[in-house]
Amino acid sequence: MARQDVLRTIRDAETAATKTTSNAEKHASSIVSQARQNASEIIMDGRASSESDSQNLIAAARASADEAASAVSSAGESSVDSIHSEGSSNRNKATQVVIDAFRN
């Protein structure tokens, strides 16, 4: 083999090695980019899921609070009605006591 052939073979091998290195770097960069994209999607999905879960918990807590408030309101209304009815029945007696107090 002539010296020129050996040098050409070496140059060809170096060129092939450079191409292989370049392709490997591109592939590695692609893998990193894909990994970043996947990580970003996972984070966004997690945030969306967390937001949805939070909204569901808030809605459940609100429904529970509304239910408790309704029960308290009903009890309060029945107490007010009871006070009004007792007041109406005792009004005549109170009026009579005041009138009798002025007469004596």
JOSUL-V992623 format. One record per pair of residues at least 4 apart in sequence whose C-alpha atoms are under 6 Angstrom apart, sorted by sequence separation. I is the first residue (numbers start at 1). J is the second residue. D is the distance in Angstrom with one decimal. If there is no record, write none. Layout:
I;J;D + I;J;D
//
This chain:
8;12;6.0 + 46;50;6.0 + 58;62;6.0 + 65;69;6.0 + 69;73;5.9 + 83;87;5.9 + 87;91;5.8
//
